[in-house]
Each structure stands twice: as C-alpha cells, then as structure tokens.
Amino acid sequence: MANLKDIRDRIKSVKSIQQVTNAMKMVAAAKMRRAQENMEKARPYSSRLAEMLESLIPEIDRSLMPELNIRPVERTLFVVITADRGMAGAFNHNVLRKAHHAIDAVGKDNSDILCVGKKACGYFKNRSYPITLEFMDFWNDLGYEHAMNLGLEIVSRFVKGEVDQVQVIYNRFINVARQEIKNDTFLPMSYNPEKKEESYIPDRLFEPSKEAVVKSIIPRYLNTQMWQYLLESNASEQAARMVAMENATSNARDMIKDLTLQFNKARQTAITTEMLEIVSGAEALS
C-alpha cells in the first residue's frame, strides 16, 4: 500500500486537474452557446437558398455556369474540417476516420486534401497524404470572410478543372450530446429529384429570368454553405469539449473520493501499527 505522502500528493494533483477541467468546461459552455446561436440563425437562410436552387437547377441549362458542370470524376478534393485543439472527446477522431476511409476509397493518388484545423493537418501530414492547402488558427475569430476565402479557393480549383468533385467532411450539430459526421458533395452542384415536387412551384415568375437569378444566387449559396459548414463544426467542437470536460471533472471527483478513502485506510493502519508498537514496548518494559 502506498504511504500517506504519496496518496496526499496524488489527491492534490487530481484536485488541480479537476480545477482545470472544470474551468475548461465553463469556457466551452459559454463558447458553445454563442456558436449554437450563430449556427441556428444561419440554418434557415442556407436551407431556403438550397431549396430555391433545387427548384431552378432542373429548369436551366447546366452549361450556364461552371459550378453546375458535371464531368467524369478523375480527381476529388476532400475538405476535412477539424479543430485546432484536442480535449474534445472523439470529435476530431471521428471526422478524421471518416475522411481517411473516403480518401482511401477514391485512392490517395486521385485525391487532394484541403485541411481546415491543425488536427487534420497533423493527421494527414504524418501519413504522407497529399495536402493541397491548410487553413488554421482562425476558430477563435471565426467570421464570414473565412468562409468566403475558403469557398473562393475551392470554387477556383473546380472551375479551373484541377478537381472534378469536392466533398466536405465535417461534424453537423444535432444537440449538445450528439454530433453527426457528414460527407456532403459541395461541387458540382446537384439537386435531389425526390424533393423536386415538394420544392418546385410552377407558378413562380422570375425577373429578369431564371438564368439570371441562378447566376446571382449560386455564388452567395456556395459562400453561405461553406459558412454553415464552419458554424456547424464550431458548435459541435464546443459541445464535444464541454461534455468531455464535464466527464473528466466527474471522473476526477470520483478518483478523489477513492483516494480519500484509501488515504483514511492507510492512516488508520498507520495509527493502529503505532499503538501496537507502543503497547508492545510498554509490556516489554514492565
């Protein structure tokens, strides 16, 4: 059994860790509330834009804009969105595992990777995967301009023909305790035929024309969709970190209870041993 000093030092160490994890939980909770609010405010706008485009794309010529051009997929750009930091449970691991499997299914030689977040960069660099571009150190100051810069880089590569398809792998926020890994096709833009009857209203009038409306909406939609991906991932990260730190704080509390019990048992054993030694010494003197 460990001596009293060792147990006392362990209790002190665990209490220090508990204070850190509790503070991190409080910070993550505050950040999560703001991130969740921003994400929920952006969802209606992005979903309405998507519905409108789904109703218009089947009615126009796809050669109107290069973003609509569907061609044989020879090279795929994977946009992997992770965090810059860990301590968020399986948040980063789940995204990276999903991305790894998707890239291997296409083939490493037929893939380009755009990493968002230090975790994705470090993961694929260590495995010698082809990283085309890196976006890091912006989550604390996340703004719409980051989505615009990211979207511009992605669309430019697709329009130039450097890649034939763009897939975005990220965490979608469901609730505080659950985040869903999504793999969305960002480009080329398509539509879901099953939703056509629900979303398309044939009595709509478009001024000046459907083609002009699509040309105006598509750039905004792509930027808004990328913004939504970043907001979803940011809210999911903070939620995952808050839950992970809450679990760590609870585990530290349980460990302190166990160590305190162990300390009391060791102290009682030491006291009993000392009493027996005193009694035995007294009897020997008498």
Buried (B, 14 or more C-beta within 10 A) or exposed (E): EEEBEEBBEBBEEBBEBBEBBBEBBEBBBEBBBEBBEBBEEBBEBBEEBBBBBBBBBEEBEBEBBBBBBEEEEEBBBBBBBBBBEBBBBEBBBBBBEBBBEBBEEBEEEBBBBBBBBBBBBBBBEEEEBEBBBBBBEBBEEBEBEBBBBBBBBBBEBBBEEEBBBBBBBBBBBEEBEEBEBBBBEBBBBBBEEEEBEEBBEEEEEEEEEBBEBBBEBBBEBBBBBBBBBBBBBBBBBBBBBBBBBBEBBBBBEEBBEEBEEBBEEBEEEEEEEEEEEEEEEEEEEE
